[in-house]
Amino acid sequence: MKRDISLLSLGLASLLHRKEKYLFYLVILGYMVFYLGKQCAEHDARHGYNTQRMETTSPN
C-alpha cells in the first residue's frame, strides 16, 4: 500500500512539473475510483456476497 502511494506521488509530482493539471485530476479521480472499488469488493467478499470477480469465495 505504501509503495503504491509513493509511486502515485512520484507520478503526480512529474505531472505537476509539466503543469498538466487535467491529467493530475484524472489520475486522482482514477485512483480514488480504483481504491474504492477494491475496498467494496473486499468488503463484499468478507461478508459472503456474490460478486462477479469473487463468486467462489462465498461461504454459503
C-alpha positions, 0 to 999 in steps of 0.5 A, spaced: 500 500 500 505 504 501 509 503 495 503 504 491 502 511 494 509 513 493 509 511 486 502 515 485 506 521 488 512 520 484 507 520 478 503 526 480 509 530 482 512 529 474 505 531 472 505 537 476 512 539 473 509 539 466 503 543 469 498 538 466 493 539 471 487 535 467 491 529 467 493 530 475 485 530 476 484 524 472 489 520 475 486 522 482 479 521 480 482 514 477 485 512 483 480 514 488 475 510 483 480 504 483 481 504 491 474 504 492 472 499 488 477 494 491 475 496 498 467 494 496 469 488 493 473 486 499 468 488 503 463 484 499 467 478 499 468 478 507 461 478 508 459 472 503 456 476 497 456 474 490 460 478 486 462 477 479 470 477 480 469 473 487 463 468 486 467 462 489 469 465 495 462 465 498 461 461 504 454 459 503 
